[in-house]
Amino acid sequence: MLALQGDFREHREMLEEMGHATFEIRKPSQLEGLDALIIPGGESTTIARLILSNGFQAPLRAFCASGRPTWGTCAGAILLARHVDRLDRPGIETMNISVQRNAFGRQVDSFEADLEVDGVDGPPFRAVFIRAPLILSVSYPARAISTLADGTIVAARQGNLLATSFHPELTHDNRLHALFLTIGDTRGGGK
């Protein structure tokens, strides 16, 4: 987990319950040897500033290009997007999606919804949206993998990259974490 700010602890706990070793990444050199990376929800402007001030931008872009699973949840999805409204500095900008920050409203407008997600079998996934971004559009090779009932895109995938507007780590359902761990080329191996 990228552990600069945000809800990385919840992702760590979910993966550890699934039997996986986890690491909290706070320096670019710690990316070496990882099999996968989660960029958690939090405050996207703060995380973007910390990425830049700590020299993470180029190493994170290289990690995304390496074929290893990389997942941005909520603020993490904002940071993966090539196009973002009202972000005052660049994020990682590796995924062909356009995102609108806080599109669903303020904290008091948080909600839950049952979603069908491509690649996730079983009953609908109960998603938690907190000051969530909206994925406005996806461009090839990215594709939408989940939408709300009205067609609003809330999850997208581009090869080894995954972006979700919601917080799957706040549920007791580990199916999205399991899917995430299967989407990349982890031959680089390590941790």
LODRENVEX-296063 format. One line per 4 residues: number of its first residue (from 0); their letters; for each residue x, y, z of C-alpha. Coordinates in pm, 1 decimal, padded with zeros to 6 digits. Last residue first. Layout:
residues N
NUM	A	X,Y,Z  ...
***
This chain:
residues 191
190	KGGG	00724.0,-00907.5,-00202.8  00950.9,-01011.7,-00484.7  00811.5,-01098.1,-00821.9  00900.6,-00943.7,-01159.3
186	RTDG	00685.0,-01223.0,-01302.1  00381.8,-01047.0,-01153.8  00203.4,-00979.6,-01483.3  -00116.3,-00816.9,-01377.8
182	ITLF	-00485.5,-00869.4,-01318.2  -00497.0,-01157.3,-01068.9  -00430.6,-00969.8,-00742.1  -00700.6,-00717.5,-00825.1
178	LAHL	-00964.6,-00989.0,-00861.4  -00893.9,-01111.9,-00507.0  -00911.0,-00755.4,-00372.2  -01240.7,-00713.4,-00554.0
174	RNDH	-01376.9,-01034.5,-00400.9  -01274.8,-00944.4,-00043.7  -01622.8,-00861.2,00085.5  -01619.7,-00745.0,00449.5
170	TLEP	-01668.1,-00387.2,00335.6  -01459.5,-00074.7,00395.5  -01175.9,-00202.5,00173.6  -01409.1,-00187.1,-00125.8
166	HFST	-01403.2,00196.1,-00108.6  -01570.6,00351.2,-00414.1  -01465.4,00534.9,-00727.2  -01270.0,00228.2,-00839.2
162	ALLN	-00963.5,00222.4,-01064.3  -00773.2,-00086.2,-01181.1  -00449.6,-00096.7,-01379.8  -00293.0,-00423.1,-01499.2
158	GQRA	-00460.6,-00401.0,-01838.0  -00676.6,-00088.7,-01823.9  -00968.1,-00138.3,-01587.1  -01253.1,00085.0,-01484.7
154	AVIT	-01491.3,00123.0,-01191.7  -01766.6,00373.8,-01104.9  -01907.7,00461.4,-01447.8  -02252.9,00624.0,-01425.4
150	GDAL	-02497.5,00413.2,-01629.2  -02809.1,00501.7,-01425.3  -02799.0,00169.2,-01236.0  -02442.9,00246.0,-01123.9
146	TSIA	-02162.3,00124.2,-01343.6  -01891.3,-00139.0,-01331.2  -01611.2,-00266.1,-01556.2  -01563.0,00040.7,-01776.2
142	RAPY	-01280.4,00003.5,-02023.9  -00926.3,00135.9,-02059.5  -00736.8,00055.1,-02381.4  -00907.5,00257.0,-02515.4
138	SVSL	-01070.9,00562.5,-02360.3  -01282.9,00581.5,-02046.3  -01515.4,00865.5,-01955.2  -01660.6,01064.8,-01666.7
134	ILPA	-01532.8,00840.7,-01388.1  -01701.9,01012.5,-01095.5  -01506.5,01077.2,-00779.4  -01639.9,00978.9,-00438.8
130	RIFV	-01690.0,01197.9,-00135.4  -01753.6,00860.8,00034.7  -01904.9,00582.0,-00181.1  -01930.9,00233.6,-00023.5
126	ARFP	-01993.3,-00053.2,-00266.9  -02194.6,-00370.1,-00196.0  -02081.2,-00614.4,-00466.9  -02371.5,-00787.6,-00639.9
122	PGDV	-02403.3,-01162.4,-00577.5  -02153.1,-01410.3,-00716.3  -01868.3,-01365.3,-00959.2  -01640.5,-01063.6,-00988.2
118	GDVE	-01469.6,-01033.3,-01327.4  -01695.2,-00756.1,-01455.7  -01848.7,-00584.0,-01151.8  -02224.0,-00584.6,-01083.0
114	LDAE	-02288.5,-00326.4,-00817.5  -02503.4,-00286.4,-00506.0  -02493.3,00071.6,-00381.1  -02386.2,00256.6,-00066.3
110	FSDV	-02401.8,00628.7,00003.7  -02205.8,00936.8,00108.1  -02391.0,01267.6,00060.6  -02303.4,01387.1,00412.8
106	QRGF	-01934.8,01369.8,00317.5  -01991.3,01613.7,00031.5  -02117.4,01552.9,-00318.2  -02127.0,01270.9,-00570.4
102	ANRQ	-01875.5,01437.3,-00800.5  -01609.3,01479.5,-00532.3  -01341.8,01491.7,-00807.0  -01441.0,01452.3,-01170.7
98	VSIN	-01239.3,01185.2,-01350.4  -01128.7,01123.8,-01706.6  -00986.5,00779.3,-01782.7  -00697.8,00653.6,-01992.7
94	MTEI	-00481.9,00543.4,-01698.4  -00123.5,00657.7,-01639.7  -00156.8,01008.1,-01493.0  00042.4,00964.7,-01168.8
90	GPRD	-00094.6,01286.7,-01020.4  -00024.6,01630.9,-01157.2  -00087.1,01944.6,-00954.3  -00388.5,02165.3,-00874.8
86	LRDV	-00647.7,01891.7,-00923.1  -00963.3,02076.8,-01031.6  -01088.7,01839.3,-01301.1  -00886.4,01525.7,-01369.2
82	HRAL	-00753.1,01381.4,-01696.0  -00487.6,01108.7,-01718.4  -00644.2,00925.4,-01424.4  -00423.1,00725.7,-01182.5
78	LIAG	-00434.4,01000.2,-00916.8  -00813.5,01027.6,-00928.8  -00843.3,00649.8,-00895.9  -00619.8,00666.5,-00586.7
74	ACTG	-00849.6,00932.8,-00441.1  -01135.5,00677.8,-00467.6  -00948.8,00346.1,-00490.7  -00644.2,00320.9,-00717.3
70	WTPR	-00522.3,-00026.0,-00801.2  -00191.7,-00135.1,-00954.0  -00132.1,-00496.1,-01054.6  00217.7,-00544.3,-01199.4
66	GSAC	00260.9,-00492.5,-01573.2  00569.1,-00271.4,-01533.4  00401.6,00041.2,-01674.0  00222.1,00110.3,-01344.6
62	FARL	00549.9,00066.7,-01155.5  00725.1,00303.2,-01396.3  00457.1,00567.1,-01340.5  00494.8,00517.9,-00965.1
58	PAQF	00874.4,00555.8,-00987.9  00837.7,00874.7,-01200.0  00586.2,01040.3,-00962.8  00729.5,00926.6,-00627.3
54	GNSL	00993.5,01194.2,-00562.2  00876.8,01270.6,-00207.5  00752.6,01624.2,-00282.2  00565.6,01509.3,-00593.8
50	ILRA	00387.4,01210.7,-00441.1  00321.0,01412.1,-00124.1  00153.1,01689.2,-00324.8  -00060.2,01435.8,-00513.8
46	ITTS	-00157.3,01266.5,-00183.2  -00265.8,01601.0,-00036.3  -00465.6,01695.9,-00344.9  -00629.1,01351.6,-00358.6
42	EGGP	-00745.9,01344.1,00005.0  -00782.1,00981.5,00106.6  -00852.3,00668.8,-00090.3  -00574.5,00420.8,-00136.5
38	IILA	-00307.9,00362.9,-00400.8  -00273.2,-00015.1,-00395.3  00041.0,-00180.5,-00530.9  00129.6,-00528.3,-00657.6
34	DLGE	00420.2,-00775.8,-00670.5  00667.7,-00548.9,-00491.1  01038.6,-00598.1,-00563.7  01131.8,-00232.8,-00579.3
30	LQSP	00850.6,-00004.0,-00462.8  01036.7,00055.6,-00133.8  01290.2,00276.3,-00317.5  01016.7,00535.3,-00372.6
26	KRIE	00976.0,00589.5,00003.0  00661.6,00558.7,00218.9  00530.6,00215.4,00117.3  00335.4,00023.0,00380.7
22	FTAH	00400.0,-00345.1,00314.5  00165.6,-00641.1,00296.6  00200.9,-01018.7,00314.4  -00107.0,-01199.4,00187.1
18	GMEE	-00325.9,-01447.4,00379.2  -00671.2,-01313.5,00285.5  -00702.7,-01155.2,00631.7  -00368.9,-00985.5,00552.8
14	LMER	-00517.2,-00845.0,00231.9  -00819.3,-00696.1,00410.8  -00605.3,-00556.2,00695.7  -00366.6,-00387.1,00453.9
10	HERF	-00655.3,-00236.1,00257.0  -00803.3,-00095.1,00579.3  -00465.8,00045.2,00687.1  -00416.9,00225.6,00353.8
6	DGQL	-00705.1,00461.5,00426.8  -00545.9,00794.8,00339.4  -00201.9,00951.5,00345.6  00152.8,00860.0,00234.1
2	ALM	00105.3,00486.3,00276.9  00114.1,00349.9,-00078.3  00000.0,00000.0,00000.0
***
